[in-house]
Amino acid sequence: MPSDVPRSPGRVPVAIYIASPGGDPDAVLETRCRQFAESREWVVSAVFTDRGQVPSLEDRVGWLAVRDALAKGTARGVVTWTRSMVADSTEAWERLTVGVGELGWFLTAGALDTPGQPLYGRSVTEQLPMGRRPGARRAGVARSKSEGDPTS
């Protein structure tokens, strides 16, 4: 099946899929998925996102675009950050991965959550790096004299 995606031996084109309420976490999750893929020497060929209240998987615009990318050969696998982005139970995740595998593709998650439960028992915002949380400081940012920096 021909594709415009440049391929080299051992490099597998993948699509990133994110389903989230929207906002800044999308960029963080995309970065994490991209790092996960690139650490395995996969090439990210496309990124698809469904934001807001996400309907069933088969009714999501982003997921339908993922399926098109797989069918056209633009991607040979899908990377998502958590299993609960595409499944509402462990059984549904297993059915989906088997079904995708039977078609010759793969589906994987960077973080192994349990669908239906928050990852590590925390909300998505609580899972973000410190610099991404509202009101959190980034390392190395100098404080002003009014904040009590003793080196000022």
C-alpha positions in Angstrom: 0.0 0.0 0.0 1.7 3.2 -1.2 2.2 6.1 1.2 3.7 9.6 1.2 5.3 8.9 4.6 9.1 8.6 4.3 10.1 5.2 5.6 13.5 3.7 6.5 14.2 0.2 7.8 13.1 -0.1 11.4 11.2 3.2 11.6 7.5 2.7 11.9 5.1 5.6 11.2 2.6 6.1 14.0 -0.3 8.5 14.7 -0.8 10.1 18.1 -4.3 10.1 19.4 -5.4 12.3 22.4 -8.9 12.5 23.9 -9.1 15.2 26.6 -11.3 18.0 28.0 -9.0 20.5 26.2 -6.7 23.3 27.1 -3.0 23.1 28.0 -3.0 19.5 29.0 -3.4 18.5 25.3 0.1 20.0 24.4 1.7 18.2 27.4 0.0 14.9 26.5 1.1 15.2 22.9 4.7 15.8 24.0 4.6 12.8 26.2 3.2 10.6 23.5 5.8 12.0 21.0 8.6 11.2 23.5 7.2 7.7 24.0 7.1 7.1 20.2 10.5 8.5 19.5 12.1 6.6 22.3 11.1 3.5 20.3 12.4 5.0 17.1 8.9 5.4 15.7 8.1 8.3 13.3 5.2 10.4 14.3 3.3 10.9 11.0 0.1 12.6 12.4 -1.5 13.9 15.6 -5.3 13.7 16.2 -7.2 15.1 19.1 -10.8 14.9 20.3 -11.6 17.6 22.9 -14.5 18.2 25.2 -17.1 15.7 26.1 -16.0 12.8 23.9 -18.8 10.6 22.5 -18.3 6.9 21.9 -15.1 6.0 20.1 -16.8 5.3 16.8 -18.4 8.8 16.8 -15.2 10.8 17.5 -13.9 12.9 14.6 -10.3 12.5 15.7 -10.6 8.7 16.1 -12.2 8.4 12.6 -9.2 10.3 11.2 -6.9 7.9 13.0 -8.7 5.0 11.3 -8.3 6.7 7.9 -4.6 7.3 8.5 -4.2 3.6 9.3 -6.2 2.5 6.2 -4.2 4.8 3.9 -0.9 3.6 5.3 0.0 7.0 6.7 0.4 5.3 10.1 1.0 1.6 11.0 0.3 2.1 14.7 -1.4 4.4 17.2 0.1 5.9 20.4 -2.2 7.4 23.0 -1.2 8.5 26.5 -3.6 6.4 28.5 -5.8 3.4 27.7 -8.8 5.3 29.1 -8.6 7.8 26.2 -9.9 5.0 23.9 -11.6 2.5 26.3 -13.9 2.7 29.3 -12.8 -0.6 30.7 -9.8 -3.0 30.7 -11.9 -5.4 28.7 -12.8 -2.8 26.1 -9.0 -1.9 25.8 -8.1 -5.5 25.2 -10.9 -6.0 22.6 -9.7 -2.8 20.8 -6.0 -3.8 20.8 -6.8 -7.3 19.5 -9.1 -5.9 16.8 -6.5 -3.3 15.7 -3.8 -6.1 15.7 -5.9 -8.4 13.6 -5.9 -5.6 10.9 -2.1 -5.5 11.0 -1.7 -2.4 13.1 -1.0 -1.8 16.7 -2.3 0.4 19.5 -0.3 1.3 22.6 -0.5 3.6 25.6 2.4 5.5 27.1 1.0 5.3 30.7 -0.8 2.2 31.8 -3.8 3.4 33.6 -6.9 1.4 34.5 -9.8 2.6 32.2 -12.5 4.3 34.3 -10.1 5.4 37.0 -7.8 8.4 37.2 -4.1 7.6 36.4 -2.2 7.1 39.7 -5.4 8.1 41.6 -4.9 11.8 40.5 -6.8 14.0 38.1 -5.2 15.0 34.7 -4.2 18.4 36.1 -2.5 16.7 39.1 -0.5 14.5 36.7 1.1 17.5 34.9 4.7 18.5 35.6 5.1 21.1 38.3 5.7 23.9 35.8 2.3 23.2 34.2 0.2 23.4 37.3 -1.7 26.6 38.0 0.3 28.7 40.4 3.4 26.4 40.4 6.9 27.7 39.9 9.4 26.4 37.3 12.8 25.4 38.5 15.4 28.1 38.1 13.0 31.0 37.9 14.4 33.8 40.1 12.2 35.3 42.8 11.9 39.0 43.2 12.9 40.9 46.4 9.2 41.2 47.3 9.1 37.4 47.3 11.9 37.2 49.9 14.8 36.0 47.7 17.8 36.2 50.1 20.3 36.5 47.2 18.7 39.8 45.8 
